[in-house]
Amino acid sequence: MGFLSKELKMAAAAIQPVHKPHYQSVVNFDNLLVPAMNGLIKYRNSDHAVTNGHMHHVTRELQPKLSPGPDFFGKSNNFIDVELPQDMHYLDNIDLLFEFTNKSTAGGSNLPVVFENMVSNLFSKIEVRVNSETIETITDLESYFGQLPYHKFTTLGKKEDTDKIDSGNFEVDFSIPVASTSSVRVPMRNVLNTCTIPTVGIDGQVTLRFHSQVASQVVDEPSELALTGFKIHARENRVLDSQMAQALSSNIDWRYLQPKLEEKTVALTTATVKTVLNNYTADDLCSHMWVLLRASNPTGVAKDKYLTDVIDRLWLEDENGVNISDGIQWSQNDLTRRYLDKFNNSGVEKQGLYLALCPASDPPADYNKGSQTGVTTLSRNIKVCTQTYAGKAGTYYMSVVAMCHKHVRLADGRLTIQ
């Protein structure tokens, strides 16, 4: 019986006859376990495969290189650096943990500090750096997408108390009472934890750099907001060192859906307005594309308020004027139904999250798992074509976010995104 000890063989032989059929059907040591451990059985479901080695989750608590002061968000472009340990295996989760204090007392403003938009907006951008090279930059809008539309409604509901997001209204729900301290978690999405990249395989120091946004754009009583704690919980999936070394002995490759963003102020009318996009090319392999409208120069409550009552018709055209949105001029109701068909939450009913282009059959799988359920190439000078409802003509801030497939490679100590 292969590797089984004499004692285990005797124990197996002693099983009572009444249990023998069940025993043989569940674990036949000679015909199942030995060949499974030797890799001779190929399970259809990869989750059923036997792990021949050692694997477990480890969470590390990471502190900033230099602790930020209480007034860190008093101005923009301050930054916090958090260095990731250089011996981490497969990094699969990063949580930002904040502690805030409302400094107000009875003699002060005596008002709660209310967050008017997402806590993550306190960072205008986050950089993933290796030594002095920036590998990826995550904007505040990209952080918004990482927290809301790609998650199930039930998942968002479970996290309301820790993440301070109202899953029903798709918006922040966080205030700090007078002279009180409150904590909040912000889950982070970037190339490292989405692709589960091992820092042990990267030559150089991996650092997350967080750039501040001035608090007055995020909370209603910015002078009373104090940052009294900031740290990161980074979770890795550790295997045997020998297994990790074997994996790193050749290239490791991933597919990663990365946002590509273009934003501009536009004047829209009930007649067709065609807004030309300049950031996209035929090299962009698009899973799906969002078009979002906000009030002009959005701050405060308007920052995360994507308007649902402006667009009457929406479609895309290539530079030759051909409709590339399935040949349809989508109505607002069409766009709502399209979202609900593709996503397992009701966010579009509260926010104008419009899928202007969606060749993917399962956008959340593309975004969360690197799947490729549908793709199309973009082109130069794509036009966003819009018509507004009557009475809604005006100036708006348009954000176009194309979710594009990228190839990520870790080879010879170097991490690249192409």
Beta strands, then each sheet from edge to edge (+ up, - down):
strand 1: 55-62
strand 2: 79-83
strand 3: 90-102
strand 4: 113-114
strand 5: 123-130
strand 6: 133-139
strand 7: 165-166
strand 8: 171-172
strand 9: 175-176
strand 10: 181-188
strand 11: 206-212
strand 12: 225-239
strand 13: 252-268
strand 14: 273-276
strand 15: 285-295
strand 16: 311-317
strand 17: 330-331
strand 18: 354-357
strand 19: 376-377
strand 20: 383-388
strand 21: 394-411
strand 22: 414-417
sheet 1: 1+ 12- 3+ 10-
sheet 2: 2+ 11- 5+ 6-
sheet 3: 4+ 9-
sheet 4: 7+ 8-
sheet 5: 13+ 21- 15+ 18-
sheet 6: 13+ 21- 22+
sheet 7: 13+ 21- 15+ 19-
sheet 8: 14+ 20- 16+ 17-
end
